[in-house]
Amino acid sequence: MDPDLPIETTFEVRDRCLCLVVQRAARVLARRFDLALKPVGLSNGQFSILMSLNRPEPPRISDLAPFLAMDRTTLTAAMKVLERRGLVESVTDDADKRNRRLKLSQAGRDLLKRAVPIWRAEHDAVDAHMEGVDLGQLKAMLRGLD
């Protein structure tokens, strides 16, 4: 054991590190929602991306990346998978022909309609598990980390 890095330091990080706790919780939630959404062929990440496209005006990828807290390269790769599946369509931006906008296809809308009740049921179960926690305050605090 390195005397400059004692086991107590490991315990300190384990007990104090907000990043570690939030990452672990995010992984647990991601697995839970992945499993719940599997019957409709979506991961939780794909569900979030598709849902972010459910808006009146098709967004640009540069609009979505910050909203989803993803880098553009990762989001572009994920979007290509959804496009190949026929769930998303890329259209030319009327205001600037150099840009592309992304929109749900009818198949994407239909899939989301099937996925939302599953998401709601799973979210209800998570909320019930978190009884006694002010989830609104927790979410507000986490959003404040931006």
C-alpha positions as a Markdown table, in Angstrom:
| # | Residue | x | y | z |
|---|---|---|---|---|
| 1 | Met | 0.0 | 0.0 | 0.0 |
| 2 | Asp | 1.2 | 3.5 | -0.9 |
| 3 | Pro | 1.5 | 5.6 | 2.3 |
| 4 | Asp | 0.7 | 8.7 | 0.2 |
| 5 | Leu | -2.5 | 7.2 | -0.9 |
| 6 | Pro | -4.0 | 5.4 | 2.1 |
| 7 | Ile | -7.2 | 3.4 | 2.1 |
| 8 | Glu | -8.9 | 6.2 | 4.0 |
| 9 | Thr | -8.6 | 8.3 | 0.8 |
| 10 | Thr | -10.6 | 5.7 | -1.0 |
| 11 | Phe | -13.2 | 5.8 | 1.7 |
| 12 | Glu | -13.3 | 9.6 | 1.6 |
| 13 | Val | -14.0 | 9.5 | -2.2 |
| 14 | Arg | -16.6 | 6.7 | -1.7 |
| 15 | Asp | -18.4 | 8.7 | 1.0 |
| 16 | Arg | -18.0 | 12.2 | -0.4 |
| 17 | Cys | -17.9 | 12.1 | -4.2 |
| 18 | Leu | -21.2 | 13.4 | -5.6 |
| 19 | Cys | -20.0 | 12.6 | -9.1 |
| 20 | Leu | -19.5 | 8.9 | -8.2 |
| 21 | Val | -22.9 | 8.7 | -6.5 |
| 22 | Val | -24.7 | 10.4 | -9.4 |
| 23 | Gln | -22.9 | 8.3 | -12.0 |
| 24 | Arg | -23.8 | 5.1 | -10.2 |
| 25 | Ala | -27.5 | 6.2 | -9.9 |
| 26 | Ala | -27.5 | 7.2 | -13.6 |
| 27 | Arg | -26.2 | 3.7 | -14.5 |
| 28 | Val | -28.8 | 2.0 | -12.3 |
| 29 | Leu | -31.6 | 4.1 | -13.8 |
| 30 | Ala | -30.3 | 3.6 | -17.3 |
| 31 | Arg | -30.3 | -0.2 | -16.9 |
| 32 | Arg | -33.8 | -0.1 | -15.4 |
| 33 | Phe | -35.2 | 1.9 | -18.2 |
| 34 | Asp | -33.3 | -0.1 | -20.9 |
| 35 | Leu | -34.9 | -3.3 | -19.6 |
| 36 | Ala | -38.4 | -1.7 | -19.4 |
| 37 | Leu | -38.1 | -0.3 | -23.0 |
| 38 | Lys | -36.6 | -3.5 | -24.5 |
| 39 | Pro | -40.0 | -4.9 | -25.6 |
| 40 | Val | -40.4 | -1.9 | -28.0 |
| 41 | Gly | -36.8 | -2.2 | -29.2 |
| 42 | Leu | -35.5 | 1.0 | -27.6 |
| 43 | Ser | -32.8 | 1.9 | -25.1 |
| 44 | Asn | -33.4 | 4.7 | -22.6 |
| 45 | Gly | -31.0 | 6.9 | -24.6 |
| 46 | Gln | -32.9 | 6.3 | -27.8 |
| 47 | Phe | -36.1 | 7.0 | -26.1 |
| 48 | Ser | -34.7 | 10.3 | -24.8 |
| 49 | Ile | -33.4 | 11.3 | -28.3 |
| 50 | Leu | -36.7 | 10.4 | -30.0 |
| 51 | Met | -38.7 | 12.3 | -27.3 |
| 52 | Ser | -36.4 | 15.4 | -27.8 |
| 53 | Leu | -37.6 | 15.4 | -31.4 |
| 54 | Asn | -41.2 | 15.6 | -30.5 |
| 55 | Arg | -41.6 | 19.3 | -31.0 |
| 56 | Pro | -43.4 | 21.6 | -33.5 |
| 57 | Glu | -40.2 | 22.6 | -35.3 |
| 58 | Pro | -37.6 | 20.1 | -36.2 |
| 59 | Pro | -34.4 | 20.9 | -34.4 |
| 60 | Arg | -30.8 | 21.0 | -35.7 |
| 61 | Ile | -28.3 | 18.6 | -34.1 |
| 62 | Ser | -26.6 | 21.6 | -32.6 |
| 63 | Asp | -29.8 | 22.4 | -30.8 |
| 64 | Leu | -30.2 | 18.9 | -29.4 |
| 65 | Ala | -26.7 | 18.2 | -28.2 |
| 66 | Pro | -26.7 | 20.7 | -25.3 |
| 67 | Phe | -30.2 | 19.8 | -24.4 |
| 68 | Leu | -29.3 | 16.1 | -24.1 |
| 69 | Ala | -25.8 | 16.9 | -22.6 |
| 70 | Met | -24.2 | 14.9 | -25.4 |
| 71 | Asp | -21.3 | 15.9 | -27.8 |
| 72 | Arg | -22.4 | 16.3 | -31.4 |
| 73 | Thr | -20.3 | 13.4 | -32.6 |
| 74 | Thr | -21.9 | 10.9 | -30.2 |
| 75 | Leu | -25.4 | 12.3 | -31.0 |
| 76 | Thr | -24.8 | 12.2 | -34.7 |
| 77 | Ala | -23.8 | 8.5 | -34.4 |
| 78 | Ala | -26.9 | 7.7 | -32.3 |
| 79 | Met | -29.1 | 9.6 | -34.8 |
| 80 | Lys | -27.8 | 7.6 | -37.7 |
| 81 | Val | -28.9 | 4.4 | -36.1 |
| 82 | Leu | -32.4 | 5.8 | -35.6 |
| 83 | Glu | -32.4 | 7.1 | -39.2 |
| 84 | Arg | -31.5 | 3.6 | -40.5 |
| 85 | Arg | -34.3 | 2.2 | -38.5 |
| 86 | Gly | -36.7 | 4.6 | -40.1 |
| 87 | Leu | -37.6 | 6.4 | -36.9 |
| 88 | Val | -36.0 | 9.8 | -37.7 |
| 89 | Glu | -35.8 | 11.8 | -40.9 |
| 90 | Ser | -33.2 | 14.4 | -41.8 |
| 91 | Val | -34.6 | 17.4 | -43.7 |
| 92 | Thr | -33.0 | 20.5 | -45.2 |
| 93 | Asp | -33.3 | 23.7 | -43.1 |
| 94 | Asp | -35.5 | 26.2 | -45.0 |
| 95 | Ala | -33.6 | 29.1 | -43.5 |
| 96 | Asp | -30.1 | 27.8 | -44.2 |
| 97 | Lys | -29.8 | 25.1 | -46.8 |
| 98 | Arg | -26.4 | 24.1 | -45.4 |
| 99 | Asn | -28.1 | 22.9 | -42.2 |
| 100 | Arg | -30.1 | 19.7 | -41.6 |
| 101 | Arg | -33.0 | 19.4 | -39.3 |
| 102 | Leu | -34.2 | 16.2 | -37.6 |
| 103 | Lys | -37.7 | 15.1 | -37.2 |
| 104 | Leu | -39.6 | 12.0 | -36.1 |
| 105 | Ser | -40.9 | 9.8 | -38.9 |
| 106 | Gln | -44.4 | 8.4 | -38.6 |
| 107 | Ala | -42.8 | 5.1 | -37.5 |
| 108 | Gly | -40.9 | 7.1 | -34.8 |
| 109 | Arg | -44.1 | 8.7 | -33.6 |
| 110 | Asp | -45.9 | 5.3 | -33.5 |
| 111 | Leu | -43.0 | 3.7 | -31.6 |
| 112 | Leu | -43.0 | 6.6 | -29.1 |
| 113 | Lys | -46.8 | 6.2 | -28.6 |
| 114 | Arg | -46.1 | 2.6 | -27.6 |
| 115 | Ala | -43.1 | 3.4 | -25.5 |
| 116 | Val | -44.6 | 6.3 | -23.4 |
| 117 | Pro | -46.9 | 4.1 | -21.3 |
| 118 | Ile | -44.0 | 1.8 | -20.5 |
| 119 | Trp | -41.9 | 4.8 | -19.6 |
| 120 | Arg | -44.7 | 6.2 | -17.4 |
| 121 | Ala | -45.2 | 2.8 | -15.6 |
| 122 | Glu | -41.4 | 2.5 | -14.9 |
| 123 | His | -41.2 | 6.1 | -13.8 |
| 124 | Asp | -44.1 | 5.6 | -11.4 |
| 125 | Ala | -42.3 | 2.6 | -9.9 |
| 126 | Val | -39.1 | 4.7 | -9.5 |
| 127 | Asp | -41.1 | 7.5 | -8.0 |
| 128 | Ala | -42.7 | 5.1 | -5.5 |
| 129 | His | -39.3 | 3.7 | -4.6 |
| 130 | Met | -38.1 | 7.3 | -3.9 |
| 131 | Glu | -41.1 | 8.0 | -1.6 |
| 132 | Gly | -40.3 | 10.7 | 0.9 |
| 133 | Val | -37.7 | 12.4 | -1.4 |
| 134 | Asp | -38.6 | 15.8 | -2.9 |
| 135 | Leu | -38.0 | 14.7 | -6.5 |
| 136 | Gly | -38.8 | 18.2 | -7.8 |
| 137 | Gln | -36.1 | 19.7 | -5.6 |
| 138 | Leu | -33.7 | 16.9 | -6.4 |
| 139 | Lys | -34.2 | 17.5 | -10.2 |
| 140 | Ala | -33.9 | 21.3 | -9.8 |
| 141 | Met | -30.6 | 20.9 | -7.8 |
| 142 | Leu | -29.2 | 18.5 | -10.4 |
| 143 | Arg | -30.2 | 20.8 | -13.3 |
| 144 | Gly | -28.5 | 23.7 | -11.4 |
| 145 | Leu | -25.1 | 21.9 | -12.0 |
| 146 | Asp | -25.0 | 23.1 | -15.6 |
